Amino acid sequence: MSNQENYEAIKEQLLLILKNDVTKPGMPVDTFVQEAENKYYYASQDKDKLIAAGLNVDYVDTLPVRIGALRHAQSEWKKESESKTEAAKEWKLLSEEAMALHRVLIHDFKFAYRNEEDLKKVVDDIAEGSGYDDMVQDFSDLHSVGTANPQALLNIGFDNAKLEKALEFANTLGPLLSAINGERDENDKPTKEMRDRAYVYLKEAVDKICEFGKYVFWENEERLEKYSSAYFRKLREEREEQEEKIN
C-alpha cells in the first residue's frame, strides 16, 4: 500500500487516541521513521524470540502501516506549513496597504452618507467590528454599498478605483487568512495534530518492540544495540564528550 493508503487505513484509530496522550515528536520525524524501519527489519528476524517473550505480534506486523501513515501525515503537515509560510509572506506585503485603504474608506463613507440615515447606519455597523476577518468582510460590504449608492460618493469627489481595490482585497485576503490559520473542515483534524497522532501511534509499537528486544537480548550487546535509539545514543555520547572536555 502507498503511504496515503496506510494513513487512511488507520485514520480512525489515530482519532481514537486521547487528546492528552497526543505529543509532538521527540526527535526529527524523518530520523524517527528511519529508526522505526530499522526496528522492523530486526524485529522481523527476531519475531519468534520476541513473541516467545510475550510481545504481541501485531506490534511487529502493523509496523509498516504505522510507518507509512506517519510518512504521509508528516508530508501533509510540511506541505501545509510551507503554504502557511508563503501565505504569511504575501499577507505581510498586502496587509499594511489593506489596513490603510480600510481606514480611508470608512472615513470617506461616513462623510458621504452622513445625511442618509439608513446608509449611515449601515456604514456605522460595518465600521464597528475589528480584526482581520472583519476587515476582509468590510471590503466586500463597502464595495456593495458604494456600488449600489454611487451619487453620494461622487458628490465628495470619491475615486471609484478605491472601490475596485476593496473588491480585490476582499477576494485575495480571505484565502490568505485561511491558509495562515490552517482552517479545515470541522469534521477533520488539523494536519499537525494528525501528524502528532500518527507519531504517537507508531511510537507505541516501536517502544513495545524495543522493550521486549532489550529483555530478550540483554546478554547480546551487539543485538541489544539494535533495540535502542541511535539518535539518542549519539546525543548521549556527544554530551559525555562535552562533559569530559569541561572536566
N, C-alpha and C positions, 0 to 999 in steps of 0.2 A: 504494500500500500504506500501511497505518497504520504508526505508529512501532513498535508492537509486532511487526507482521509483518516490518518491516525488521530488527528486532533478531533475531527468530527465524531469519530467512533467513541471517544471517551469524554466528550464535552459535558454530557450530563453528569458524569462522575466528578468532573472538575467543579461544577457548580454546586455539588453537594458538600464540598469542603467548607467547614465552618469559617466564617469571616475572621474570627480571632486566630485561626490556625494558618491563615494566609500570610506569608512573609516574603520579603524580597530576597533574591539570590544572595548567598554568602560569598560568592566568587563570580568572576565573569561567566556569563551563561555559556559562551562557546567552549570555555575551558571545562565547565561542569558537564556539558553534554559529551565532550570527548572522553572525560573520565568515566562517565556512565557507559559509553560504548566499550571502553576497556574492561569495565567490570563485567559487562555482558559476555565478552569474549572469554574471560577466565571462569566466570560462573557457569557458563555453558559446558566447559571442560570438566568442572568440578561438581556438576549438578548432583550426581548421585551421593557424593560425600556430604554436600550441604543439606540435601533432603534427609539423609540419614540422621543428621544432627537436629532436624526439626524445622528446617526452613520451608515455608510454604512455597511450592514450586511456581505458583502464579507470579511471584515477585521476579523470578527469572524469565518466565515465558512472556510476561507482559512488558518487559523492559524495552524492547524495540518500539512498541506502540507509544509508550510513555516518552521515549526519547524523541520520536517523530513529532509527537504533539507539542513538546516544548520547542523543538526547532521551528515549527510553524508559528506558534504563539510569539516567539521571540522575533521572527521575521515581520509579523504583523505589527508588533509594538515598535520595531525600528522604523518601519515604513511610516507609521502614524507620527512617530516622534520627529522624523525628518520633515514630514509635511507640516507639522506644527512650527518647526524652526523656520521654514520658508515663509509660512503664513505670518509669523511674528515679524520677520524682516519687512515684509510688504506692509503689514499694519503700521509699523514704525514710520515708514515712508509716507503713508497716507493720513494717519490719524491727526497729525498736527494741522494739516490743511483742512481736514474734515471738521475738526472742532472749531476752527476759525470761521469756516463757512456757516456752521450751525449757529454760532453766536450772531453773525451778521444777519442771517435770515430771520431769526427770532426778532431781532431789533427792527428790521425792515417791516416785517409782517405786523408787528404790534402797532407801528405807527400808521401803516397803510390802512389797516382795518379798525382803527381806534374809534371811528364813529359808526361802525356797523356792528350792532350789539351781538347778533348771532355769530358772526365770523370772529369778533373779538374774543368771545367765549371759547370758540374752537382753538384759536391761536394760544390763548392762555392755558388751555388744557394740554396742548402739545408741549408748551414750554415748561410745564410743571414737573415732568419726570426728570430722571437723572441716570447716568450710567451709559456705557457704550451701546448696549442693546437698545435702550430708549432712543439714543441719538440716531441709530440706523433707522428705526421706525419713524422718527421725526422727519427725516429726509423724505421718506415716501409720503407722509401725511402733508408736509409742506408743499411738495410738488403737486399733489392733488388739489389742495386748497388754492394755490396760486394759479394753476392752470384753469381751474373752474371759475375763478374770480379775478380776472386779469386787470380790470379797469382801475381798481384802487391802487394797484402796484404801478401801473403806467402813470398814474397821477403824481407819484413821487419820484418818477424817473428811474424806476427799478430796472436793472439789467436782467432780462429773461435768461441769459446764459447761466445765471446762478441757479435757476430752477432746473436746467438740464444737468448741471453739475450735481445738484442734490439727488436727482434721479440716478445718476451714475454711481454716486456713493451708496445709495440705497441698495443698488444691485450688486455692488462689489464688496462692501464691508460686511454684510451679513454672512456670506460664505467664509470670509476670512476669520470672523469671530468663531464660527462653528468649528473650523479647523483648529484654531488655537485652543478652544475649550474642549476639543475632543468629544463633541456631542455624539451620542449613539442612540439607537432605538431603545426605548425604555425596557424592552424585553431582552436586551442583550447586556453584557457586561463590558466595560471599557477594556481596551486591549491590554493595558498594563496589568490590570488585575487578573485577567485571564492568563497572561504570561506568568505571573506570580503563582497562580493556582497550578499551572502546568509544572512549574518548578517544584512546588511542594509535593505534587503527586509523584513526580519522578524521584525526588529525594527520599520519599518514603521507601520505595523499592531499593534504591541504592544503599540506604542506611541499613536496611534489613540484611541485604546480601553481605555488606561489609561486617556487620555484627556476627553473622554466622561464619563468614570466612575467617575472621580473626580467631574465633573459637576453634574451628577445625584445624587451622594451620598454625597454631600457637607455637609449635616447635620447629616449624619450617620457615626460617627467616626470609628466604627468597620468595616463597609463595605468599607469606604473610603480607609482604610489601604490596602485593597486587590488590589487597583489600583495604588499603588506606589511600588517602588523597595525596597525590603527587604535588598538587598545588599548595596545600597547607604544609606538607613536608618541606618544600622548598622555602616557604616563608619562615618556617621554624629554623631551618639551617642558616638562612640569611640573618635572622635575629641573633642566633647564637654566635655567628661570626662577628657581628657588630659588638656584641657584649664582650667578646674576647679582646677585640681591638681597644675597647674602652678600658678594660682591666689590664 
